[in-house]
Every structure is written in structure tokens, then in C-alpha cells.
């Protein structure tokens, strides 16, 4: 017969596995704050349940999330009071969203420079500042001018576009 502590530890492990598996299929990331609240609400404290610090629970969730290829957002203490947090757990949509994808700046550079070579194959010339301006307009990128210049210069060399 197993010890009650072994059973409780295995139960905790199974709950964490189920939580991470559910997040993997739907969201692609795990919030340590939200995971801890859901897991603690599911566990219902009792004499056989292991005493587990928030830090230890975060470590267990993060380790399993990384093993399953998920991003981990360490956000404990970032939210407001617990009453609003409990209400958030009952919502159908995620309380936190994964970071939004930035536009594919490299693809936009290819499009801009590719369009220039298609229009004027032999004399395609634009200024670097014009390409950067057009790129910011199309993608809304906040990358530095130096970073964009480097990217544009590399793409221009590959596409044989001459920039002034």
C-alpha cells in the first residue's frame, strides 16, 4: 500500500500534467500565476496534500511546460486582488494572451525590393531612407534604423537591388 504522501504527490503531478497538456493544445504558453491558482483550487488543501510553496509549484509547472515545448510566463504577483483573479479563471477565453506576433519584417523587405526589381529590372534604385519609411508604414515595426538598414542591405544584395 502506498503512503498518503506518495499518493498526494502523484495526484499533484497528474494535475500539473493535465493542466500543461490542456494549455499545450489550446494556447502554446503557460502562465505560472494562472496555473498556480487553478492547481491550488483543484487540490483542496487537506492533511494528505503536500505543503508546496509558490516557488516550488512554479518550478514544477515551468519544468513540465518547457519539456512539452511551451513558453512560460513568470507572472506571479502581476495581477490585482484575488477576487478578480477568481472571476478571471471562470471566463471562457484566456485571461492572458501569448505575446502578439510581430509582422514579418524580412518578408516585407523582400516584397518591397522584389517589387522594385519587377518594375525596373535594370535601374531599380531607391534610397535606404525611402525603403525604411515604406517598411515602417507597411509593418509598423519599432526596430531601430540601424537594424533595418542591415536587414535591407542584406536583402538588397541577395536580390541584386542597388540602393542609394
Order of alpha helices (4+ residues) and beta strands (2+ residues): alpha-beta-alpha-alpha-beta-alpha-alpha-beta-alpha-alpha-beta
